[in-house]
Amino acid sequence: MGDILDVITSRKSIRRFKSDPVPEDVIDKVLEAARWAPTGENYQPWRFVVIRNQETRNKIGDLAKCGSGSRMTAWYCLGHMQERFEKIEDPVKRAEVLRFMYSGEVSEFAKVAPVVIAIAGSLQVGSVDVPYDLSAAIENMLLEAHSLGYGGCWVHGPVASSRDAVKFKKILGIPTAMNAYKVIAYVAIGHALEQRRHPRPKIPLSELVYWEEFGKTTRPKLELKDIVSYEKFEEKGKK
Ligand SMILES: Cc1cc2nc3c(=O)[nH]c(=O)nc-3n(C[C@H](O)[C@H](O)[C@H](O)COP(=O)(O)O)c2cc1C
């Protein structure tokens, strides 16, 4: 079996797309990848709505813009946004980036993504695991699209509040009853318009991983005597 770490580490969120359509077989493969994601108790609660219609994508883009805009305006008012982009030295450029973020334009790109795939989780079929199931499916979709040479982005913007989630469902004809479907995002897919600088800064493992106990950063030597063989484990269970 191949190591897919190169696929994983070279993926990046793409928000600017060429207008070329995404071939049908690519869409099918992306959906196929989603179908194979792990899912709590194998419920497979996911349902996918593939959207290419321009008018529908415009509505989703507007909703995502409002959702992201209200969230980021709050961060801007609290000063977090300014902190996040303080490394941009040119004040004009910094102001433009900030405006792009708090206006919500950052999440408007469904309008120019050739394909948008909305992911809805059936709360009747699924369990408490539905949001995790959907997240696993989304990651599979992004990785498959990337491995096929397409760019994609996970967009939570249009479902940032429960009111927006209802609007999102209405746009797509997803039943809006509270206990029917959970919508957590859509995925935009297309040919990347340009190569973005990558990788995005990621926190090194040395700052993320602890060994045996939270906070312990030193990797202990593995003692083979500590490992219980499956046979012994099974034997114990039978007793
Ligand atoms: C749960 C989740 C929600 C996200 N929502 C949005 C969004 O609404 N708009 C957007 O432009 N990007 C969104 N993204 C993409 C992230 O901004 C992106 O993954 C992050 O900045 C890291 O960049 P990278 O994917 O290029 O590594 C979301 C990603 C995740 C996992």
The ligand as an ORCA input file, in Angstrom:
! r2SCAN-3c Opt
* xyz 0 1
  C     -14.037     23.281      9.785
  C     -13.455     24.150      8.693
  C     -14.148     25.270      8.264
  C     -13.642     26.077      7.243
  N     -14.405     27.125      6.771
  C     -13.921     27.928      5.804
  C     -14.716     28.995      5.293
  O     -15.863     29.214      5.684
  N     -14.181     29.783      4.328
  C     -12.923     29.549      3.823
  O     -12.509     30.297      2.934
  N     -12.143     28.528      4.271
  C     -12.612     27.711      5.248
  N     -11.851     26.648      5.697
  C     -10.493     26.410      5.156
  C      -9.423     26.875      6.165
  O      -9.394     28.296      6.171
  C      -8.052     26.296      5.776
  O      -8.117     24.888      5.823
  C      -6.955     26.781      6.723
  O      -6.734     28.156      6.591
  C      -5.626     26.037      6.508
  O      -5.178     26.236      5.187
  P      -4.868     24.995      4.231
  O      -6.166     24.210      4.057
  O      -4.398     25.613      2.928
  O      -3.811     24.153      4.888
  C     -12.361     25.796      6.680
  C     -11.665     24.653      7.107
  C     -12.205     23.832      8.080
  C     -11.459     22.571      8.495
*
